[in-house]
Amino acid sequence: MTDLAKRAEKYRELIIDAQNYIWQNPETGYREWKTTKYLEEQYEKLGYTLNKAGDIPGFTAEIDTGKEGPTLLILGELDSLICPNHPDADKKTGAVHCCGHSAQSAALLGVAAALSEKDALEGLCGKIRLCAVPAEELIEIEYRNSLIKKGTIKYYGGKGEFLRRGFFDGVDLAFMVHTSTNSAVRGGSVGCRAKKISYKGVSAHAGGSPWNGVNALYAASNGLSAANAMRETFAESDLIRFHPIITHGGEAVNAIPELVTIEAYVRGRTFEAIEKANTKINRALVGAALSIGAKIEIDDMPGYSPLVNDTGMVEMCRDAYHSAFPGEEFGCTDHIGTGSTDMGDLAMIMPAVHPYCGGAKGTSHGMDYYIADPEKACVGSAMWQLEMIYTLLSNGASRAKKIIADFEPTFKSKKEFLAYLDSVELHGDRIIYNENGSADVSWR
């Protein structure tokens, strides 16, 4: 273990206190104001000048070694999930950090503390940009749509939004250590398309005159059944997942439901697989509305890009782990996970890696998830990240420079990538009923 990594140990109390505070004050995406304020105060006490997002939570802080070299981005996520049955869930909102982000943010603060020491940058070159980023968990789509309508955000995920705003301009490579039950890195994970589906019917008395209504709930039920019937048509290699929830199912039990809303993802291993599956699912959803005589509005939004962990970055984080924790087991596989992360958005344009540090127990996103070993999940994670920094930026940043030189981006620039995201965004009614009884239908 390098001297730089060892520096995290002296900030154990700062790191653990941060984990405890963030765990006890969970906030969902684009609402992380208490968490941001707390972390801003801690970073400023360490002497950092922050670049604050302002109208949304989050910030960056940059450290310049004073020597020419690449810019390395290191991230920690701010947001929680919603799991009301979790023992530590917020009683009002149901929010809880059953995702490990509280430990991530605490570990990043430990990294910041270690790097703030006078001689910490000795032997390093380039710049280090630390980022407390909001809104990784893609939930509360209606709330995020309201922010989009106001012009506050353009993208659901915090990393895509920060990318758009220029917070990652000039960055050459990136990593983020997620909290998990064991320490490992894998090949990557699937991407996703985010959807809001609105079935629109006609209200009527459910007992007295149901024939005067058009039941949006029946249309939605048929639509979900039709979408489920598509599952065996998805190639297993594409790792397609479709999982909807009904967020509004009617107004009153004695009235025919005139509006039913659904939030959903379509996940897949590649952009092409996601697009193909999404078209099939939309066709099923639209066909069900047509069979009932209901209308349907579908909002298709870019969710998260498939994550492809850069091979050079994978090798780097594995080597750094073995250096920081000699003899400890570290998993390294080509497995593609079927969860999604907006870290995939960064991996489209720069070498990136998204490894996992142990210390948690229970089911991720479940009611039994908690940070069982904060020493490992928080302090150990900070030590590992400092080891990665040293591995990348020491010796004239030779390791980082080789990774950058070998990288082949999916998109040549941020502009090209964001243009692609904008191209997959589609909104509007998918059925127009004509006076002659025919209908114009589109599922694209």
N, C-alpha and C positions, 0 to 999 in steps of 0.2 A: 504493500500500500504506500502511495506517495505521501509526502508531507502535506500536500494540498488537501488530499482526501481526509487526512487525520484531523484537519482543522475543524471539521464539522462537529467533532465530539464535544468541543468546548461550548457549543451552542445548543447542547441537548435540551436545556430548560426552555430556551426560546422556541425551539422546534416543537417540543411536546406541548407547550402552552398553546401554540398556534393550532396544532391538530385538535386540541380539546375545544378551543373557542369555535373553530369552524364547524366541528362536529355538532356542537351544541346550538349553532345558529345556521341551520341549513336553508339554502335559498335556491330556487330553480332558475333556469337559464334566463339571462337578461333581467334578473331581479336581484342579483347578488350584491346589493348595495352595502349591507353591513359587513360582509366578507371583504369587499373591496376597500372600504374605509379602514377596517382593522389592518389589513395588509399594507395599505398605503402608509399608515402611521409607522408600522414596523420598518418598512424599507427606508422611509425618510429619517428615522432615528439612526439608521446605519449610514446615513449620508448620501443616499441616492436621490438624484433628481429624476422625477417620473414623467413619462409621457402618457398622460391620462386620456382614456377614451372620451370622457366627458358625459355624453348623453346616454351611454351604456356603461355597464361596469367593466372593469379591467384596466390594465396599464402595462407599459414596458419600462425597463430600466437597462441602460447600456453601460458596459464596462469596456474601456479602451486600454489595451495593454501598452499602448504607445509604440508598438512595433507593427509594421505592415504585415497583413495576413488576412485570412478569411474571416467572415462574420458568422458566428455560431449562435443559433437560436435554441433556447431551452424553455420549455413551457410547463405550466402547472394550471390545472383546470379548477374553476371556482364553483361550479354549479352542483346541485344535488339532484336526486330523483324524487319521486312521490311514491311512498309506500306506507299508507296510514296504519297498517297493522304492525309495523316495526316498533319495538318497545321505545325507541328513542325518537320516533317521528314527532315533528312539530304538531301540537294538538290542533292548531287552526288550519294549517296548510297541508298536513300529511307529508311534508318534505323531510327527507333524511338522506344522509350521505352513504347509502348502501351501494355505492359505486367506487369508493376509495378516493374521491377527489379531495377530501379534507386532508388526507395524508400527503397527496401530491403537492398541494399548495404549501403545506408545512415544510416539506422537504425542500421545495424551491426557495423558501425563505432561509433555510439553513445554508443552501448554496450561496445565496446572496450575502449572508453574514460572513461566511468563510472568505468569499472573494473581496469583501470590503477591507480586509486587513492590509496593512501597509505593503508588505512584501509578498502578498499572495500570488501576484501575477508574474513573479520571477520565473524566467524560463519559458514564458508563453508569448505568443504573438497573435495579432488580429484583435477582433472584438467579440464580446460575449453579450448577447441580448437576452435578458430574462423577461418572460411574459406571463403575467397572470391573466388568463384568457377566460371569457365567459362562455356559457351556453354550448357545452358539448353534447349533453343528453338531448336528443331531438324529441322533445315532448311539448305539450301545450301549444299545438300548432295554431289554434285559433288566436291565442294571445300573440304569438309571433307574427301572424298575419296582420293583427291590429298595428303592430310596430312598423310593418312594411307599408301599410296604408298611410301611416303618418309620415313616412319617409325617414323614420329613425334608423331602420336597418334595411338591407336588401336581401341578406341571406340568413337562413335559419341558424346555421352554426357559427359559433364565435370565431373560429379560425378563418373561415371564409370571409366573414365580415371584417375581421382585422386585416386580412390580406387585401381586401378591396380598399380599405381606408389607408393603406400604405404603411401599416405598422411593421410589416415584414420586408419592406423594400430594402434592398442591399444585402439581404441574408443569403448565405451560400449553402448552408446545411443546417439540419435541425434534429433534435431528439426530444422525447418526452417519456418519462418513466411513469407508468401506471401502477397502481397498487393492486395486488392480487394475492392468491393463497400460496403461490410459490414464485420463485424467480426464474424467468424464462424469456425467450424471444421466439417468434414464429415468422413464417413467411409473409403474413399480412392478414387482411380481413376483407370481407365483402363491402361493397358500397350500397347506397340506397337512394331511392326516389321517395320523396314525401308527398302524401296525398291528403286532400280534404274532399270528401264526396258528400254532396247534398242532394238527397232525394226530395222532390217537391210534388206534393199531391194537392188535394182539395179537401178542406175540412167539412164535416157534416155530422149530424147526430149519429153516434155509433149504434144506438138501439132503434131510434125512430125512423131514420132515413139514410142508412149507410150507402144505399145505391146512388145517393147524390154526391158522394165523396169519391176521392181517389186516395187510397191508403198508401202513404209514403213508407210506412213501416213494413207493409207487405212487400213493397217494391225493393226496399233495402234488404229484407230477409231473403228474397229471391236472388238478389244481386250477390249477396255473400255466399249463398249456396252455389250459384253459377260459378263464382270465382273459385270456390273450393273444388269444383269439378274439373278445374283446369290443372290442378296440382300434378297429376301424373303425366301431364304433357311437358313438364319442365325437365330438361336434361339434368341428371344428378350432378354432373361436372360443373354446372352453372351456379350451383348452391343458391337457388332461388328460395326466398322466404316471402310470404305475404301474410301480414298479421294486422287485422283491423280492430278498432274498438268503436262502439257507438257512443258518441258524446252527447247526443240529444235524440230522444226517441218519441217525442210527442208532448202535448201540453196537458191533456186531461184524459182520464180513462173513458169518459163517455163521449169523446169527440174523435172522429177519424183523424189520425195524425197527418198533418199537412206538411211537416218538415222533419226529416231525419238526417242527422249529420254523422259522418264517420271520419275518423282519422286513421291513416294506414301508412305502412311502408311497403315498398317492393324492394327487396334486397337481392343482390346478385354479385357474382365474382368479377364481372366486367361491365363496362358501360353498355356494350352491345347486348349482353344477356339481360341486363335490367330493362333496356328499351324494348326488347322483344317480349319479355314477360309482362311488362306494363301495358303494352298494346293488347295482349290477350285478356288481361284482367279488366281493362277498360271496356273491351268488347262485351265481356260477360256482364259487367255492371250496367252498361247502357242497354243491353238486350233485355235485362230484367225490368228496367224502367219502362221500356217500350211495351213489354207484355202486359203491364198493369195499366198503361196509359198515363204514367207519371212522367214528370220531367226530371232531368238529372244534370247537375252542375258538377264538374270535376276540376279541381285545382291541382295540377301537377307541378311540383316544385323540385328543383335540384336539392337533394338531401346531402349525402356525403359521397365522396369519391372512393372507389376501392383503394384500400391501403396496400401498397407494395413496398415492404421494407427493403431498403437498399442493401445489397449484399455486403458491400464494404462497411456500412454502418452496423450491420448485424455482427460482423466479425469484430468490429471495434468494441461494441458494447459487451460482447462475450469476453474478449481479452481483458477489458477493464474490470469486469466482475471478478474474474479469476485473480486479478492483481489485487483488488480490494479485499476479497474474501477467499484466500487460498484454501483449497480443499472442499469448499462448499459446492453442492450440486447446482448446476445451472442448465436448464433445458433449452435446447436449440433445435428447432424443427422447421420443415417447410410447410407445415400445416397452415391452412387458410381458415381463420375463424369466421363464424357466421354472425357475429356482432359487427356493428359499424362505428366508425369514428371519423370526425372531421380532420384528424391527422392525415387521412388519405388525401385531402385537398392539397396539403403542403407537399406530399410525396409526388404529386403530379408534376411539380416544377423544380424540386430540389431533392438531393439525397436526404432521406429521413428514416428514422427508426422509432418504433413505439414498443419498447420492451416492458416487462413486468417485474416488479419487486415484491417479494413475499411479505407476510406480516398480517394479512387479513384472514378471516375465517368466515365460513358460511357460504351461502349462495349469492353470487353477484346479482344485484338488483332485487334481492329477496329480504324477507323479514328477519332472517337470522344472520345477516352480514354485519360484521363489525371489525374494527382494527384490534386484533388480538395481541399483536406484538408491535407497539409503536416504536420500539428501539429499531426493529428491522424495517418497518414500513416507512418510517419518517427519517430517523437519524441515519440508518443504513442506506436508505435511498439517496440521501444527500451526499453521503460519502462516495457511493457508486457514481453519482453524477459528476462529482468533482474529479473522480478518477477518469471518467470519460473526457472531461474537458482537458485534462492534462494529456491524455493519450492523443487527442486530436490536435491540440494547439502547441505542444512542445516540439522541440527539434525543428524549429522553423515551420511548424504546422505541416510537416511532411505527410503525416497520415491523412489529415483533412484534405490537403491539396491533391493527393492521389485519388481519394474518394470522389472529389469534385470532378477531376479530369476523366474518370471512368464512367461517370453518371450519364445516362441517356434519358432525358426527360420525356414524359408522355406529351407534354405541351411545351413549346419553346419559350413561352413567356407567361407572366401573370395575365397580360392582356388577352392572350389567346385562350388561356384557361377560363377566365371569367366570361369571355364571349361564348364558350361552349356551355357553361352553366346557364347563361341567359337563353341559349337556344332551346333548351329542354323544358323551359317554363311555359306552361299552357294553362289557360283559364277559360271558363265559360260553359254555357249550356251545350249539351251534346245532342239534344233532340229538339227539333222544331216541328211542331204539328201544323199541318196545312189544313185549310178549310175543306178541301175535298176528301179528307180522311187519310191522306198519305202523310208521311213524315220524312224529314231530312235528318239523317243520323250521321254522327261522326264520333269515333272513339279515339281519335288522335288529338 
